[in-house]
Amino acid sequence: MAFILDTFTNNPTPALLKLAKKPDLLQVATHYTVDEVKPTMRKQRILNILVDYFISEDIFNEEEAKHLKKDPTITETTEQQ
């Protein structure tokens, strides 16, 4: 199943956000005006910021969305090796 921005914005869920690729996440950030997100960031960092945003706005339940968040430094270190 591919990520579709309109489907996500009509009914945002962690499961749909998990399907998103980096360009999709950038579109989500633009749609919700999450200015902290920058195109130069790694995908996981963008995802972490968006998950925090959706939790803070009571769009996502923290318990159901926490599995999407990871420490981006672990990913970056692994990618550099």
C-alpha positions as CSV (number, residue, x, y, z in Angstrom):
1,M,0.0,0.0,0.0
2,A,1.4,3.4,-1.0
3,F,1.2,6.5,1.2
4,I,-1.4,9.0,0.0
5,L,-1.4,12.4,1.6
6,D,-5.1,13.0,1.2
7,T,-5.9,9.7,2.8
8,F,-3.6,10.5,5.7
9,T,-4.9,14.0,6.3
10,N,-8.5,12.8,6.3
11,N,-7.7,10.2,8.9
12,P,-4.2,10.4,10.3
13,T,-3.0,7.2,12.0
14,P,0.5,5.9,13.0
15,A,0.0,2.9,10.6
16,L,-0.5,5.3,7.6
17,L,2.5,7.5,8.7
18,K,4.7,4.4,8.8
19,L,4.1,3.8,5.1
20,A,5.5,7.3,4.2
21,K,8.8,7.8,2.5
22,K,10.9,10.8,3.2
23,P,9.3,13.0,0.4
24,D,5.9,12.0,1.8
25,L,6.9,13.0,5.3
26,L,8.1,16.4,4.0
27,Q,4.6,16.9,2.5
28,V,3.0,16.0,5.8
29,A,5.2,18.5,7.6
30,T,4.3,21.2,5.1
31,H,0.6,20.4,5.3
32,Y,0.6,20.6,9.1
33,T,3.0,23.5,9.1
34,V,5.6,21.7,11.2
35,D,8.4,24.3,10.6
36,E,11.0,22.4,12.6
37,V,11.2,19.8,9.8
38,K,13.9,20.5,7.2
39,P,14.5,18.7,3.9
40,T,18.2,18.1,4.9
41,M,17.1,16.0,7.9
42,R,17.3,12.2,7.8
43,K,14.0,10.4,7.4
44,Q,13.9,9.0,11.0
45,R,14.5,12.5,12.5
46,I,11.6,13.9,10.4
47,L,9.4,11.0,11.5
48,N,10.3,11.6,15.2
49,I,9.4,15.2,14.9
50,L,6.1,14.5,13.2
51,V,5.2,11.8,15.8
52,D,5.9,14.3,18.6
53,Y,3.8,16.9,16.9
54,F,0.8,14.5,16.4
55,I,1.1,13.4,20.0
56,S,1.2,17.0,21.3
57,E,-1.8,17.9,19.2
58,D,-3.7,14.8,20.5
59,I,-4.0,13.4,17.0
60,F,-2.0,10.3,17.9
61,N,-2.2,8.4,21.2
62,E,1.3,8.2,22.6
63,E,1.0,4.5,23.3
64,E,0.1,3.6,19.7
65,A,2.6,5.9,18.1
66,K,5.7,5.3,20.3
67,H,6.9,2.3,18.1
68,L,7.5,4.8,15.2
69,K,10.1,6.7,17.2
70,K,13.7,5.7,17.2
71,D,16.9,7.3,18.2
72,P,18.2,8.9,15.0
73,T,21.8,8.8,16.2
74,I,21.8,5.0,16.2
75,T,20.6,5.1,12.5
76,E,23.1,7.7,11.5
77,T,26.0,5.8,13.2
78,T,25.0,2.6,11.5
79,E,24.7,4.2,8.1
80,Q,28.2,5.7,8.4
81,Q,29.9,2.4,9.0
